Amino acid sequence: MAGKLQAYRAKRDFEKTREPGDDAPVASSDRLRFVIQKHDATRLHYDLRLELDGVFKSWAVTKGPSLDPHDKRLAVEVEDHPLAYGDFEGTIPKGEYGGGTVQLWDRGFWKPEGKLSAHRQFEKGDLKFTLEGDRLHGSFVLVRMRNDRDGGKRTNWLLIKHRDEHAIDGNGEAVLKTDTSVASGRTMAAIAAGKGRSPKPFLLAESVLAPDAEWDSRKRLAAKRLAAKPRRGEATSPRKREARAAEMPSFIAPQLSRSVERPANGDDWVHEIKFDGYRIQMRIEAGKVTLKTRKGLDWTAKFRAIAKAAEGFPNAIIDGEIVAFDSRGSPDFAALQAAISEGKTQDLVFFAFDMLFDAEIDLRKQTLRERKEQLKAYLDAHADGVVLRYVEHFETGGDAVLRSACKLSLEGIVSKAVDAPYVSGRSDTWTKAKCRAGHEVVIGGWSTTAGRFRSLLVGVNRGSHFVYIGRVGTGYSASKVERLLPRLKAVAAKTSPFTGAGAPKREPGVTWLKPELVAEIEFAGWTGDGMVRQAAFKGLREDKPAEEVETELPADPEETATPEPRPARSRDRGGKVDVMGVGISHPDKALWPNAGDDRPVSKQDLAEYFAAVGEWMLPHIKGRPCSLVRAPDGIDGEMFFQRHAGMGTSNLFELVRVFGDKKPYLQIDRIEALAAAAQIGGIELHPWNCAPGDPEVPGRLVFDLDPGPGVSFGDVIDAAKQMRERLEALGLTSFCKTTGGKGLHVVAPLAPGKRSKVDWPAAKDFARRVCADLASEEPSRYVVNMAKRLRNGRIFLDYLRNDRMATAVAPLSPRARPGAHASMPLTWSQVKSGLDPSRFTVRTLPGLLKKTGAWEGYDDAAGSIADAIKKLGKRAEAA
């Protein structure tokens, strides 16, 4: 080591410079580290340093790194630096070697690519590597040049970005515009002036989750880092200046997360690991600590070790979660329950993720980012990092963070809007996405066999109903049953609490309960009728009220790459197939004789089709009553139209009440419900065209172009283009799709903020007038009267889809017709001569959907129907 750093020592006078010597202590790491220092010396440049053989191999990159693969940056090899240099930020005195300002611009971990070792690649002059830093990510290469420009005194290399998901074509140097330190948040000017805080050391214990992270059971923290990008600056934000002194309340109702199937991926969101524990609010006043549950119950006595760890801290209110760990160091709710029951809570950990008060300052109106910065500073100054720990966040896309969490068998992630204030109650600025097929349920009864405890009967809240979702028959040790039975007997009831379709009947040995106790379960998936399969009891949750327990869906294991992902389908002993966790009985039953390929399309094929396209389809049907065309015995058997829920309706469907109708309508709000539709032979989906969640308000206009006998498809294409032009002239953007039959649909989304005064009759009348105007101009081609005798050689402009209870076939919905065709969304460039709707089938459409940009920007294109009605009226007056 001494020989490697001889050149480094020879160039420096350590009595004059604050640069570290080669004997400075450095934290150990099982990964190779890198730093990039912005260095304003004789000329501004960036120093790239890669850890190898106990030192930093170093290059001076004259123009700084670029994310554009076309840019080749000159990188001059310089002397090896000690690893302690990775924490150096400050000024080197003028006249000394490298005199000027040094900023820690980026740092993280690197690893070599390819089969050759890093040493061999370095020797060959072709070092390929991946960076996982705060600012730079992805694949790079350092290529040694054959001829040195300065006569061989130094070795010149080229630093080049490889093409990958992090590459940027053009303006690749834009990343260099950020002039803040990743370690201290200081600008170059602040560092030169000696202002601001010192940089945080680059210690392994401070790193967090990575895409290939490993859970460190000793530290209970992720031992590797997923690219996080702190945006810290010195300027006080307007929100911080608005902070006011206030008396700390005794309790603040917590902010709650809304359950989503996929996390947000925008730059204005950050993501935290979802711990499987108890939500706790820590209040510290005059050195005394109080710990309260989300319902405001004082649980300080249950967690004395945690309360003691915060004794004497400055006044604060901190939001967090108390967690127990299993033998592998992973959060374990069952272990937490056992620790509380047995009074052995000394090894529990409080993970802090938000700060509501700092001394007498109310922080709730500040942004999440500002609150977390203050929380981090508070814990760094007072906590030991063992019992009380700060929850790091990640700014990488939510999907990537969720995949990492699922690989580690964690519960999931919580995504939070970085610029949002703290709001008590459930809001859209905090969401949660789960990995595990776990669920919170409300206990509605329990059963015995021969006098011995057998199972729990459980349910969830869906609208006004407490819906039965099955039995939990495993996970009970003798000690668990002993603790559980007194709690069950205390809330016994005379009648069943379950309501809605599928509620269980009383049977011998069943005791009904008031729906008050909340349990945590794990289960293998859903049955076709919406029951949990293979459910196991984990413990009671005393921190959550029963009225808040609704259906939560885990992330799709196929998408999140869990360690042992459940396959898209699996056949059990009874001949059923599991698709998206839903059991499909008689999976080989043919629903279509063929899909244009002389092969039958089975019930299993339909379920897998819905699994493949469901994520795209769901936003266009969610929140709207949806009718089904069912063909339980295939399209050659009996078919019927189902609007309402009936006996045996799967609990995976939502039930929605519509004014004027006593029976509840079906609604599909989750992808698993599509598999449940396939299970009952639900081939076609026909949603209302209302606004999501509001059946009384128009949410889109649908113009059905239905050709009569003797009309070519080319004429239908021309009609769609004309309809598009007319709608554009009225200020409405439209989209096109095939109907799955011989026609086309032109669809215009309506803006939610501008449609409240337009009711269904007005929307229908507007659609009628648009169609009538077109038909009056070309009566030989178009007709608005649906009488068959008038449709020969003409296209029926069907405006009747735009009525309160009218429906239109959903995008991507199959049709119950020969050929297994489906309604395919199109780009307008596809709506031209040669378009063949018959090529879009349940077999071909999933692959085609991956390659198309159809309907991109649909939500952003929503227009005002009120404005369109006014424009149409002015045109009529002018005519």
Secondary structure, DSSP 4 states (H G I P E B T S, - for coil): -TTTTHHHHHT--TTT-----TT------SSEEEEEEEEESSSEEEEEEEEETTEEEEEEESS---S-TT-EEEEEEEEEEEGGGGG--EEEPTTSTT-EEEEEEEEEEEEE-SSS-HHHHHHHTEEEEEEEESS-EEEEEEEE-SS-TTTTSS-EEEEEEPSSTT--SS-GGGGGG--S-TTT---HHHHHTT-SPPPPP--GGG----TT--EETTTTEESS---------SSPPHHHHH--B-PPPS--PPEEEEE-SS---STTEEEEEE-SSEEEEEEEETTEEEEEETT--B-GGGGHHHHHHTTTPPSEEEEEEEE-B-TTS-B-HHHHHHHHHHT--TT-EEEEEEEEEETTEE-TTS-HHHHHHHHHHHHHHH--SSSEEE---B-S-HHHHHHHHHHTT--EEEEEETT----SEEEEEEEEEESSSEEEEEEEEEEEETTEEEEEEEEEEETTEEEEEEEE-B---HHHHHHHHHHHHTTB-SS----STTPPPP-TTEEEB-TT-EEEEE-SEE-TTS-EES-EEEEEESSS-GGG-----BPPHHHHT-SSPPPS--B-TTS-EEETTEEESSTT-EEES-SSSS--EEHHHHHHHHHHHHHHHGGGTTTSBEEEEE-TT-TTS--EEE-B--TT--TTSEEEEETTEEEEEEE--SHHHHHHHHHTTEEEEEEB-EETTEEEEE-EEEEEEEE-TT--HHHHHHHHHHHHHHHHHTT---EEEE-SSS-EEEEEEB-GGG-TT--HHHHHHHHHHHHHHHHHH-TTTEE----GGG-TTSEEEE-TTSSTT-B-PPTT-B-SSTT-BB--EE-GGGSSTT--GGG-BTTTHHHHHHH--TTTTTTTT-B-HHHHHHHHHHHHHH-
